[in-house]
């Protein structure tokens, strides 16, 4: 048995890799997105997802302003975009969609940008948020979900994106 520091042990838990988007898709200064690995469904009825993020994130401020967000499950095709653009840059200083070459569409049921080509997209309405240590747990009700691609999702493991078979 190898004993780990608690934070190192947590890095070994597989997580879905997703891009969370929020804001008005038609306004470059009012739209944004961030890569999230700390995301989980938390209820069947109603269908709820939880995302952990810091209050400092531009995407968090847009989620609060518009009371909505979209979750894009990442496939291998989008790993570099998720890490290098949506995971590394601030939406306060750059339009991540433009930089990634993505023309976002408007979500059908909430105000949020939808990026094309992702395996699974969830449109969510903000229902709650909770302080959890150095993060905020944002809870959204999934009001619409759809498949845009047959590509397999990837997961985040030990600080690198890898597929689990």
N, C-alpha and C positions, 0 to 999 in steps of 0.2 A: 504494500500500500504506500502510495506517495501522498504526503500531506501538502495541501496547497493553501495559500492565502485565500481568504474568501473572495476577494475581487478577481483573482486569477481563476478560481473555480467557476465563477459566473461566466467568464469568457468562453468556457467550454460548452455552454448550453446552446444548442442550435436554435437559431431564430430566423424567421422569414426576413428576406431583404425586400424592402419596399420603398417607394418614393411617395411621400405624402405631399399633396398640393393643396393650395388654398388661395383665395382671392378672386378677383375679376379677371377672367382669361383674356378679355379684350383690352386690358389696360396694363402695359408692361410694368409700370410703377406700382401697381396694385395686385400683382400676382407673384406667387413664389412657390417654392417646394423644397423639401429636405429629404435626405435619405434617412430611413428609420429601420433599425434592426430590433428595437424593443417594441414589438407590436403583437397583440394577441386578441383572439375573440374571447369575450368574457360572458356572453349570455346568448341563449337561443331565442328566448321570448322576453323582451324584444331582442332582435339581433344586434348585438353590441360588439364593438372593437375598442381596445385600449391602446394608446400610443404614449410612450414616455418620451418627453422632450424637455429641454431647458427653457425657461422663460425668456432667455435672451434671443431665441431663434426668431427670425423675421416671420417664418411660417406660423409660429405660435401666435404672433400678433394678428396675422391675417385670419387665422382660424377664429380667434375671439371676435374680430371685427365682423366677419361674415357668418359666424355661427355654423360653419360648414367646412368640410374638407373632402378630398378624395384620396384613396389608397390605391397605388399602382404596384402590383406584385411584379418584381423584377425577374426577367429571364436572362440567360447568359448574354444575349445580344445587348442588354442594357446595363451590364455590370459596370463598365467603364464610365458611362454617363452617371450612374448612381454614385459612384465613388468620387470621380474627378470633378464633376460639375455640381450635382445636387448634394453631395456629401462634404465638399471641401470649400465651397465659396459662399459668401453671404449674399442673400437676395436683396439686401439693402443697397448694395453697390453694383450689382450686375443682374441683368435679366437672364436667369438660368435657362429658360426655355429657348431664347434666341441663341445663346451660346451653344446649347446642345443641338440646335437645328430642329427644334420641335415647335410646331405650330399647334398650340393647344385649342381644343374645342371647348364649348361651354357644357358643363354637366347638364343632364336632363332634369334633375329634381332639386338640385341645390346650386348655389353660386360657388363654383370651383372650376379650375382648369382641368381638362381631361387630355392626357397625352395619348396619342394613338400607338397601337402595336404591342401593348403590354398584355401578358397572359390573362390577368384578372384585374378588374377595376371595381372598387367599391365606392359608391357615393354615400357620404355620411353627414348626418346632421349632428352638430355638437349638442350633447345632453348634460355633460358634467365635466368637472375637472377637480383633481385632488392633488394636494401637495404630497410628494413622496420623496423624502430626502432632498437631494439636490436637483430633482426633476419634478415635472408636473405630469400627472397621468390624465391625458385627454380621452374622454369617453365619447364615442360617436355611435349613433344608431345608423345601421346600414339601411338606407332607404331604396337603394338600387344597386345591383351588381351585374356584371357582364363579363364575358370572355371576348378578348380581342385577338388572341393568338393561341395556337396550339403548343407553343413552346413551353418547356418545363420550367417552373419557378426554381430559383436558387435560394439557398439559405446562407446565413452568416455564421461562421464558426471560427473561433479563435483568431479574430481580427483579419480573416480573409474570406472571400466568397468562394464557396465550393458546393458542388452538387452532392446531395446525399442520395444514394441508391438504396 
